[in-house]
Amino acid sequence: MHIVDSAKRLVKYSWLLQVLVERDLKIRYRRSFLGYLWSVLNPLLMMIILTIVFSNMFRFDIPQYPVYLLAGQLIFEMKLFTGVPYNAESLCAA
């Protein structure tokens, strides 16, 4: 039942999560030329470049390598481990 209660709370406060994410993105990309688009283009461009380098130049034969690479990059970009102080600061400032 603990998971169900957590899911209900997540749905109940989804508006808060949306507001915090929007605020964080506005602050992070307010002086960027590409803005929000850069948060999508950056992982995709890195995936393309690294796929070309590791698949063609080094001849690694890993099935569905771009999918694994993109999944790893997204986890890294979310900064689960390195961005904890920054994310905590965002929550405290709200």
Distance bins in CASP14 RR format, pairs under 12 A and 6 or more apart:
PFRMAT RR
TARGET T0000
AUTHOR 0000-0000-0000
RMODE 2
METHOD distances of the structure
MODEL  1
1 7 0 0 0 0 0 1 0 0 0 0 0
1 8 0 0 0 0 0 1 0 0 0 0 0
2 8 0 0 0 0 0 1 0 0 0 0 0
2 9 0 0 0 0 0 1 0 0 0 0 0
3 9 0 0 0 0 0 1 0 0 0 0 0
3 10 0 0 0 0 0 1 0 0 0 0 0
4 10 0 0 0 0 0 1 0 0 0 0 0
4 11 0 0 0 0 0 1 0 0 0 0 0
5 11 0 0 0 0 0 1 0 0 0 0 0
5 12 0 0 0 0 0 1 0 0 0 0 0
6 12 0 0 0 0 0 1 0 0 0 0 0
6 13 0 0 0 0 0 1 0 0 0 0 0
7 13 0 0 0 0 0 1 0 0 0 0 0
7 14 0 0 0 0 0 1 0 0 0 0 0
8 14 0 0 0 0 0 1 0 0 0 0 0
9 16 0 0 0 0 0 1 0 0 0 0 0
9 17 0 0 0 0 0 1 0 0 0 0 0
10 16 0 0 0 0 0 1 0 0 0 0 0
10 17 1 0 0 1 0 0 0 0 0 0 0
10 18 0 0 0 0 0 1 0 0 0 0 0
11 17 0 0 0 0 0 1 0 0 0 0 0
11 18 0 0 0 0 0 1 0 0 0 0 0
13 19 0 0 0 0 1 0 0 0 0 0 0
13 20 0 0 0 0 1 0 0 0 0 0 0
14 20 0 0 0 0 0 1 0 0 0 0 0
14 21 0 0 0 0 0 1 0 0 0 0 0
15 21 0 0 0 0 0 1 0 0 0 0 0
15 22 0 0 0 0 0 1 0 0 0 0 0
16 22 0 0 0 0 0 1 0 0 0 0 0
16 23 0 0 0 0 0 1 0 0 0 0 0
16 91 0 0 0 0 0 1 0 0 0 0 0
16 94 0 0 0 0 1 0 0 0 0 0 0
17 23 0 0 0 0 0 1 0 0 0 0 0
17 24 0 0 0 0 0 1 0 0 0 0 0
17 90 0 0 0 0 0 1 0 0 0 0 0
17 91 0 0 0 0 0 1 0 0 0 0 0
17 94 0 0 0 0 0 1 0 0 0 0 0
18 24 0 0 0 0 0 1 0 0 0 0 0
18 25 0 0 0 0 0 1 0 0 0 0 0
19 25 0 0 0 0 0 1 0 0 0 0 0
19 26 0 0 0 0 0 1 0 0 0 0 0
19 90 0 0 0 0 0 1 0 0 0 0 0
19 91 0 0 0 0 0 1 0 0 0 0 0
19 94 1 0 0 1 0 0 0 0 0 0 0
20 26 0 0 0 0 0 1 0 0 0 0 0
20 27 0 0 0 0 0 1 0 0 0 0 0
20 87 0 0 0 0 1 0 0 0 0 0 0
20 88 0 0 0 0 0 1 0 0 0 0 0
20 89 0 0 0 0 0 1 0 0 0 0 0
20 90 1 0 0 1 0 0 0 0 0 0 0
20 91 1 0 0 1 0 0 0 0 0 0 0
20 92 0 0 0 0 0 1 0 0 0 0 0
20 93 0 0 0 0 1 0 0 0 0 0 0
20 94 1 0 1 0 0 0 0 0 0 0 0
21 27 0 0 0 0 0 1 0 0 0 0 0
21 28 0 0 0 0 0 1 0 0 0 0 0
21 36 0 0 0 0 0 1 0 0 0 0 0
21 39 0 0 0 0 0 1 0 0 0 0 0
21 78 0 0 0 0 0 1 0 0 0 0 0
21 87 0 0 0 0 0 1 0 0 0 0 0
21 90 0 0 0 0 1 0 0 0 0 0 0
21 91 0 0 0 0 0 1 0 0 0 0 0
21 94 0 0 0 0 0 1 0 0 0 0 0
22 28 0 0 0 0 0 1 0 0 0 0 0
22 29 0 0 0 0 0 1 0 0 0 0 0
22 36 0 0 0 0 1 0 0 0 0 0 0
22 90 0 0 0 0 0 1 0 0 0 0 0
22 94 0 0 0 0 0 1 0 0 0 0 0
23 29 0 0 0 0 0 1 0 0 0 0 0
23 30 0 0 0 0 0 1 0 0 0 0 0
23 87 0 0 0 0 0 1 0 0 0 0 0
23 90 1 0 0 1 0 0 0 0 0 0 0
23 91 0 0 0 0 0 1 0 0 0 0 0
23 93 0 0 0 0 1 0 0 0 0 0 0
23 94 1 0 0 1 0 0 0 0 0 0 0
24 30 0 0 0 0 0 1 0 0 0 0 0
24 36 0 0 0 0 0 1 0 0 0 0 0
24 39 0 0 0 0 0 1 0 0 0 0 0
24 78 0 0 0 0 0 1 0 0 0 0 0
24 79 0 0 0 0 0 1 0 0 0 0 0
24 83 0 0 0 0 0 1 0 0 0 0 0
24 86 0 0 0 0 1 0 0 0 0 0 0
24 87 0 0 0 0 1 0 0 0 0 0 0
24 89 0 0 0 0 0 1 0 0 0 0 0
24 90 1 0 1 0 0 0 0 0 0 0 0
24 91 0 0 0 0 1 0 0 0 0 0 0
24 93 0 0 0 0 0 1 0 0 0 0 0
24 94 0 0 0 0 1 0 0 0 0 0 0
25 32 0 0 0 0 0 1 0 0 0 0 0
25 35 0 0 0 0 1 0 0 0 0 0 0
25 36 1 0 0 1 0 0 0 0 0 0 0
25 37 0 0 0 0 0 1 0 0 0 0 0
25 38 0 0 0 0 0 1 0 0 0 0 0
25 39 1 0 0 1 0 0 0 0 0 0 0
25 40 0 0 0 0 0 1 0 0 0 0 0
25 90 0 0 0 0 0 1 0 0 0 0 0
26 32 0 0 0 0 0 1 0 0 0 0 0
26 35 0 0 0 0 1 0 0 0 0 0 0
26 36 0 0 0 0 1 0 0 0 0 0 0
26 39 0 0 0 0 0 1 0 0 0 0 0
26 90 0 0 0 0 0 1 0 0 0 0 0
27 35 0 0 0 0 0 1 0 0 0 0 0
27 86 0 0 0 0 0 1 0 0 0 0 0
27 89 0 0 0 0 0 1 0 0 0 0 0
27 90 1 0 0 1 0 0 0 0 0 0 0
27 93 0 0 0 0 1 0 0 0 0 0 0
27 94 0 0 0 0 0 1 0 0 0 0 0
28 35 0 0 0 0 1 0 0 0 0 0 0
28 36 0 0 0 0 1 0 0 0 0 0 0
28 38 0 0 0 0 1 0 0 0 0 0 0
28 39 1 0 0 1 0 0 0 0 0 0 0
28 42 0 0 0 0 0 1 0 0 0 0 0
28 77 0 0 0 0 0 1 0 0 0 0 0
28 79 0 0 0 0 0 1 0 0 0 0 0
28 83 0 0 0 0 0 1 0 0 0 0 0
28 86 0 0 0 0 1 0 0 0 0 0 0
28 87 0 0 0 0 0 1 0 0 0 0 0
28 90 0 0 0 0 1 0 0 0 0 0 0
29 35 1 1 0 0 0 0 0 0 0 0 0
29 36 1 0 0 1 0 0 0 0 0 0 0
29 37 0 0 0 0 1 0 0 0 0 0 0
29 38 1 0 0 1 0 0 0 0 0 0 0
29 39 1 0 0 1 0 0 0 0 0 0 0
29 40 0 0 0 0 0 1 0 0 0 0 0
29 41 0 0 0 0 0 1 0 0 0 0 0
29 42 0 0 0 0 0 1 0 0 0 0 0
30 36 0 0 0 0 0 1 0 0 0 0 0
30 38 0 0 0 0 0 1 0 0 0 0 0
31 38 0 0 0 0 0 1 0 0 0 0 0
32 38 1 0 1 0 0 0 0 0 0 0 0
32 39 0 0 0 0 1 0 0 0 0 0 0
32 41 0 0 0 0 0 1 0 0 0 0 0
32 42 0 0 0 0 0 1 0 0 0 0 0
33 41 0 0 0 0 0 1 0 0 0 0 0
34 40 0 0 0 0 1 0 0 0 0 0 0
34 41 1 0 0 1 0 0 0 0 0 0 0
34 42 0 0 0 0 1 0 0 0 0 0 0
34 45 0 0 0 0 0 1 0 0 0 0 0
35 41 0 0 0 0 1 0 0 0 0 0 0
35 42 0 0 0 0 0 1 0 0 0 0 0
36 42 0 0 0 0 0 1 0 0 0 0 0
37 43 0 0 0 0 0 1 0 0 0 0 0
37 44 0 0 0 0 0 1 0 0 0 0 0
37 45 0 0 0 0 0 1 0 0 0 0 0
38 44 0 0 0 0 0 1 0 0 0 0 0
38 45 0 0 0 0 1 0 0 0 0 0 0
38 46 0 0 0 0 0 1 0 0 0 0 0
38 77 0 0 0 0 0 1 0 0 0 0 0
39 45 0 0 0 0 0 1 0 0 0 0 0
39 74 0 0 0 0 0 1 0 0 0 0 0
39 77 0 0 0 0 1 0 0 0 0 0 0
39 78 0 0 0 0 0 1 0 0 0 0 0
40 46 0 0 0 0 0 1 0 0 0 0 0
40 47 0 0 0 0 0 1 0 0 0 0 0
40 70 0 0 0 0 0 1 0 0 0 0 0
40 74 0 0 0 0 0 1 0 0 0 0 0
40 77 0 0 0 0 0 1 0 0 0 0 0
41 47 0 0 0 0 0 1 0 0 0 0 0
41 48 0 0 0 0 0 1 0 0 0 0 0
41 49 0 0 0 0 0 1 0 0 0 0 0
41 77 0 0 0 0 0 1 0 0 0 0 0
42 48 0 0 0 0 0 1 0 0 0 0 0
42 49 0 0 0 0 0 1 0 0 0 0 0
42 70 0 0 0 0 0 1 0 0 0 0 0
42 73 0 0 0 0 1 0 0 0 0 0 0
42 74 0 0 0 0 0 1 0 0 0 0 0
42 76 0 0 0 0 0 1 0 0 0 0 0
42 77 1 0 0 1 0 0 0 0 0 0 0
43 49 0 0 0 0 0 1 0 0 0 0 0
43 50 0 0 0 0 0 1 0 0 0 0 0
43 66 0 0 0 0 0 1 0 0 0 0 0
43 69 0 0 0 0 1 0 0 0 0 0 0
43 70 1 0 0 1 0 0 0 0 0 0 0
43 71 0 0 0 0 1 0 0 0 0 0 0
43 72 0 0 0 0 1 0 0 0 0 0 0
43 73 1 0 1 0 0 0 0 0 0 0 0
43 74 1 0 0 1 0 0 0 0 0 0 0
43 75 0 0 0 0 0 1 0 0 0 0 0
43 76 0 0 0 0 1 0 0 0 0 0 0
43 77 1 0 1 0 0 0 0 0 0 0 0
43 78 0 0 0 0 0 1 0 0 0 0 0
44 50 0 0 0 0 0 1 0 0 0 0 0
44 51 0 0 0 0 0 1 0 0 0 0 0
44 66 0 0 0 0 1 0 0 0 0 0 0
44 69 0 0 0 0 0 1 0 0 0 0 0
44 70 1 0 0 1 0 0 0 0 0 0 0
44 73 0 0 0 0 1 0 0 0 0 0 0
44 74 0 0 0 0 0 1 0 0 0 0 0
44 77 0 0 0 0 0 1 0 0 0 0 0
45 51 0 0 0 0 0 1 0 0 0 0 0
45 52 0 0 0 0 0 1 0 0 0 0 0
45 69 0 0 0 0 0 1 0 0 0 0 0
45 70 0 0 0 0 0 1 0 0 0 0 0
45 73 0 0 0 0 0 1 0 0 0 0 0
46 52 0 0 0 0 0 1 0 0 0 0 0
46 53 0 0 0 0 0 1 0 0 0 0 0
46 54 0 0 0 0 0 1 0 0 0 0 0
46 66 0 0 0 0 0 1 0 0 0 0 0
46 69 0 0 0 0 1 0 0 0 0 0 0
46 70 0 0 0 0 1 0 0 0 0 0 0
46 72 0 0 0 0 0 1 0 0 0 0 0
46 73 1 0 1 0 0 0 0 0 0 0 0
46 74 0 0 0 0 0 1 0 0 0 0 0
46 76 0 0 0 0 1 0 0 0 0 0 0
46 77 0 0 0 0 1 0 0 0 0 0 0
47 53 0 0 0 0 0 1 0 0 0 0 0
47 54 0 0 0 0 0 1 0 0 0 0 0
47 55 0 0 0 0 0 1 0 0 0 0 0
47 65 0 0 0 0 1 0 0 0 0 0 0
47 66 1 0 1 0 0 0 0 0 0 0 0
47 67 0 0 0 0 1 0 0 0 0 0 0
47 68 0 0 0 0 1 0 0 0 0 0 0
47 69 1 0 1 0 0 0 0 0 0 0 0
47 70 1 0 1 0 0 0 0 0 0 0 0
47 71 0 0 0 0 1 0 0 0 0 0 0
47 72 0 0 0 0 1 0 0 0 0 0 0
47 73 1 0 0 1 0 0 0 0 0 0 0
47 74 0 0 0 0 1 0 0 0 0 0 0
47 76 0 0 0 0 0 1 0 0 0 0 0
47 77 0 0 0 0 0 1 0 0 0 0 0
48 54 0 0 0 0 0 1 0 0 0 0 0
48 55 0 0 0 0 0 1 0 0 0 0 0
48 56 0 0 0 0 0 1 0 0 0 0 0
48 65 0 0 0 0 0 1 0 0 0 0 0
48 66 1 0 0 1 0 0 0 0 0 0 0
48 69 0 0 0 0 1 0 0 0 0 0 0
48 70 0 0 0 0 1 0 0 0 0 0 0
48 73 0 0 0 0 0 1 0 0 0 0 0
49 55 0 0 0 0 0 1 0 0 0 0 0
49 56 0 0 0 0 0 1 0 0 0 0 0
49 57 0 0 0 0 0 1 0 0 0 0 0
49 66 0 0 0 0 0 1 0 0 0 0 0
49 69 0 0 0 0 0 1 0 0 0 0 0
49 73 0 0 0 0 0 1 0 0 0 0 0
50 56 0 0 0 0 0 1 0 0 0 0 0
50 57 0 0 0 0 0 1 0 0 0 0 0
50 58 0 0 0 0 0 1 0 0 0 0 0
50 60 0 0 0 0 0 1 0 0 0 0 0
50 62 0 0 0 0 0 1 0 0 0 0 0
50 65 0 0 0 0 1 0 0 0 0 0 0
50 66 0 0 0 0 1 0 0 0 0 0 0
50 68 0 0 0 0 0 1 0 0 0 0 0
50 69 1 0 1 0 0 0 0 0 0 0 0
50 70 0 0 0 0 1 0 0 0 0 0 0
50 72 0 0 0 0 0 1 0 0 0 0 0
50 73 0 0 0 0 1 0 0 0 0 0 0
51 57 0 0 0 0 0 1 0 0 0 0 0
51 58 0 0 0 0 0 1 0 0 0 0 0
51 60 0 0 0 0 0 1 0 0 0 0 0
51 62 0 0 0 0 1 0 0 0 0 0 0
51 64 0 0 0 0 0 1 0 0 0 0 0
51 65 1 0 0 1 0 0 0 0 0 0 0
51 66 1 0 1 0 0 0 0 0 0 0 0
51 67 0 0 0 0 1 0 0 0 0 0 0
51 68 0 0 0 0 0 1 0 0 0 0 0
51 69 1 0 0 1 0 0 0 0 0 0 0
51 70 0 0 0 0 1 0 0 0 0 0 0
51 73 0 0 0 0 0 1 0 0 0 0 0
52 58 0 0 0 0 0 1 0 0 0 0 0
52 60 0 0 0 0 0 1 0 0 0 0 0
52 65 0 0 0 0 0 1 0 0 0 0 0
52 66 0 0 0 0 1 0 0 0 0 0 0
52 69 0 0 0 0 0 1 0 0 0 0 0
53 59 0 0 0 0 0 1 0 0 0 0 0
53 60 0 0 0 0 1 0 0 0 0 0 0
53 65 0 0 0 0 0 1 0 0 0 0 0
53 66 0 0 0 0 0 1 0 0 0 0 0
53 69 0 0 0 0 0 1 0 0 0 0 0
54 60 1 0 1 0 0 0 0 0 0 0 0
54 61 0 0 0 0 0 1 0 0 0 0 0
54 62 0 0 0 0 1 0 0 0 0 0 0
54 65 1 0 0 1 0 0 0 0 0 0 0
54 66 0 0 0 0 1 0 0 0 0 0 0
54 68 0 0 0 0 0 1 0 0 0 0 0
54 69 0 0 0 0 1 0 0 0 0 0 0
55 61 0 0 0 0 1 0 0 0 0 0 0
55 62 1 0 0 1 0 0 0 0 0 0 0
55 63 0 0 0 0 0 1 0 0 0 0 0
55 64 0 0 0 0 0 1 0 0 0 0 0
55 65 1 0 0 1 0 0 0 0 0 0 0
55 66 0 0 0 0 1 0 0 0 0 0 0
55 68 0 0 0 0 0 1 0 0 0 0 0
55 69 0 0 0 0 1 0 0 0 0 0 0
56 65 0 0 0 0 0 1 0 0 0 0 0
58 65 0 0 0 0 0 1 0 0 0 0 0
59 65 0 0 0 0 0 1 0 0 0 0 0
60 66 0 0 0 0 0 1 0 0 0 0 0
60 68 0 0 0 0 0 1 0 0 0 0 0
60 69 0 0 0 0 0 1 0 0 0 0 0
62 68 1 0 0 1 0 0 0 0 0 0 0
62 69 0 0 0 0 1 0 0 0 0 0 0
64 70 0 0 0 0 0 1 0 0 0 0 0
64 71 0 0 0 0 0 1 0 0 0 0 0
65 71 0 0 0 0 0 1 0 0 0 0 0
65 72 0 0 0 0 0 1 0 0 0 0 0
66 72 0 0 0 0 0 1 0 0 0 0 0
66 73 0 0 0 0 0 1 0 0 0 0 0
67 73 0 0 0 0 0 1 0 0 0 0 0
67 74 0 0 0 0 0 1 0 0 0 0 0
68 74 0 0 0 0 0 1 0 0 0 0 0
68 75 0 0 0 0 0 1 0 0 0 0 0
69 75 0 0 0 0 0 1 0 0 0 0 0
69 76 0 0 0 0 0 1 0 0 0 0 0
70 76 0 0 0 0 0 1 0 0 0 0 0
70 77 0 0 0 0 0 1 0 0 0 0 0
71 77 0 0 0 0 0 1 0 0 0 0 0
71 78 0 0 0 0 0 1 0 0 0 0 0
72 78 0 0 0 0 1 0 0 0 0 0 0
72 80 0 0 0 0 0 1 0 0 0 0 0
73 79 0 0 0 0 0 1 0 0 0 0 0
74 80 0 0 0 0 0 1 0 0 0 0 0
75 81 0 0 0 0 1 0 0 0 0 0 0
75 82 0 0 0 0 0 1 0 0 0 0 0
76 82 0 0 0 0 1 0 0 0 0 0 0
76 83 0 0 0 0 0 1 0 0 0 0 0
77 83 0 0 0 0 0 1 0 0 0 0 0
78 84 0 0 0 0 0 1 0 0 0 0 0
78 86 0 0 0 0 0 1 0 0 0 0 0
78 87 0 0 0 0 1 0 0 0 0 0 0
79 85 0 0 0 0 1 0 0 0 0 0 0
79 86 1 0 0 1 0 0 0 0 0 0 0
79 87 1 0 0 1 0 0 0 0 0 0 0
79 88 0 0 0 0 0 1 0 0 0 0 0
79 90 0 0 0 0 0 1 0 0 0 0 0
80 86 0 0 0 0 0 1 0 0 0 0 0
80 87 0 0 0 0 1 0 0 0 0 0 0
81 87 0 0 0 0 0 1 0 0 0 0 0
83 89 0 0 0 0 1 0 0 0 0 0 0
83 90 0 0 0 0 1 0 0 0 0 0 0
83 91 0 0 0 0 0 1 0 0 0 0 0
84 90 0 0 0 0 0 1 0 0 0 0 0
84 91 0 0 0 0 0 1 0 0 0 0 0
85 91 0 0 0 0 0 1 0 0 0 0 0
85 92 0 0 0 0 0 1 0 0 0 0 0
86 92 0 0 0 0 0 1 0 0 0 0 0
86 93 0 0 0 0 0 1 0 0 0 0 0
87 93 0 0 0 0 0 1 0 0 0 0 0
87 94 0 0 0 0 0 1 0 0 0 0 0
88 94 0 0 0 0 0 1 0 0 0 0 0
END
